[in-house]
Amino acid sequence: MSNYQSILVDRDERVGIVTLNRPNELNALNFQLVSELANALEELDRDEEIRCMVITGAGEKAFAAGADIKEMSDKSPIDMLLGGFENWIRIRRVKKPLIAAVGGYALGGGCELAMHCDMIVASEDARFGQPEITLGVIPGAGGTQRLARTLGKYRTMEMVLTGVQATAQEMADRGLVNRVVPKGEHLSEAVKLAKEVETMSQDILGIHHVTAIADDPQRNVDFYTAVLGLRLVKLTVNFDDPRSYHLYYGDKLGHPGTLLTFFAWPGVPKGRQGTGQVTVTSFSIPQGSIDYWIERLSQQGVSFTGPASRFDETVLSLQDPDGLVIELVAHPQAELRPAWAEGPVPAEYAMRGLHTVTLSEDGYERTAKLLTDTLGFRLLGQENNVFRYEVAEGGPSAYVDVRCAPGLRRGHVASGTVHHVAWRTPTDERQQAWRGTLAGLDLNVTPVLDRKYFHSIYFREPGGILFEIATDPPGFTVDEPVEQLGTHLELPAWLEPQREELAQVLPALRLPAAGTGKSAAS
């Protein structure tokens, strides 16, 4: 988190807390504070560990007593228009739930800031008002509109045209304040409410990982690390078939949403793309990197098609050595996600995690119903026979494309095809709740399986594709430090007694040398 001068940023479990920190000025909102607040909220909005946010004010006297009048006196109306409102727009665009914890005065811009939040918890001593009329101006950050939506026209006109203040209880009676609490308890009660919201929030967060099938493990490692520039974040075995490798590729830490994994089965027959399968696995790349990837793929001798346009995105399509279809999708939000900066691809062009998966279905209606009615996806758009859905906050790794292809032959899962797609859930408790929900729909869901780096349940969606719901924790550093991820064969505790035996049957691998993506003797 960045260093700030006018605010404090903290967290309590999965709740982000931002404190306006100008108590000697009653937390008056100057340009610097509002800019820092917008920056902090955007950072927390991108933080996958944070699910809800609270804004409060330092000191006992005020949440925020309005704009900084001294600063305003030096600004012309044009300066105010050009310099101040952009940050308010940024605050309004924050996607995660915002709760205002109000103690003392919330006047002018302070009242408007509280109303920018989704919920308000107020101390019994809180006072709300829009006193701008006393300065000969109007509420400029949405006060007139937001008050009217809750209080109605007539009470809003009274508050705006007289500058009268209202108590916390009066505002609660009028529907603006959610909870009135004893003096001094507004922050603790707001955090408590935030945790209630967090535990009930949409918890399919997007794609966790995609698992496919490969033939030659060495060829697979060389392609995904040396050509595409992903990090091999874990070298382990298939826990259900420990005489074969399970290879994980992703970003530096192997964050959920960046992971493509492979069961490596030498000699496995070639699969067939078709319905009842994930037929395309797409990765995000920075918007200005298409030309770089065209040149790189050409130099590496990798055939590709495109660039093409789909859903207003620019797409390159290629196949890995086993025939798995991979797409590189230029997206403006890609740069918000970290890249693996120590591989052969420069960080400014590197792949930034999964973008979407394409499910090919003979008939899409039942799959679409499961996605929307059960898993929480929303229909985002349609192009020809492809329907795009998004979940949670949307964006890369929260998309799924459903392709309706009734004339396409049924797929056969083997080399060069996807075995399953996993969806993210934040905790074991929510995964257990999902298991109950899915069982209640008569879907044949497995018990929870310990995959060491996450916990999993599996079921087949109506079209036949194997779905998994996987937890975000514990992650890949449970058995290796960050610097050594993917450099040694790691086994779960129950397979450690078989390590020497497995070493005799697993093919020898040349692993990427640290920071190069080039093979080195393992």
Buried (B, 14 or more C-beta within 10 A) or exposed (E): EEEBEBBEBEBEEBBBBBBBBBBEBBBBBBBBBBBBBBBBBBBBBBBBEBBBBBBBBBBEBBBBBBBBEEBBEEBEEEEBEEBBBEBBEBBEEBEBBBBBBBBBBBBBBBBBBBBBBBBBBBBBBBBBBBBBBEBEEEBBBBBBEBBBEBBEEEBBBEBBEEBEBBBBEBBBEBEBBBBBBEEEBBBEBBBBBBBEBBBEBEBBBBBBBBBBBBBBBBBBBBBBBBBBBBBBBBBBBBBEEBEBBBBBBBBBBBBBBBBBBBBBBEEBEEBBBBBBBBBBBBBBBBBEBBEBBBEBBEEEEBEBEBBEEBBEBBBBBBBBBBBBBBBBBBBEBBBBBBBBBBBBBEBEBBBBBBBBBBBBBBEBEEBBEBBBEBBBBEEBEEEEEBBBBBBBBBBBBBBBBBBBBEEBEEBBBBBBBBBBBBBBBBBEEBBBBBBEBBEEEEBEBEEBBEBBBBBBBBBBBBBBBBBBBBBBEEBBBEBBEEEEBBBBBBBBEEBEEBEEEBEEEBEEBEBBEEEEBEBEEE
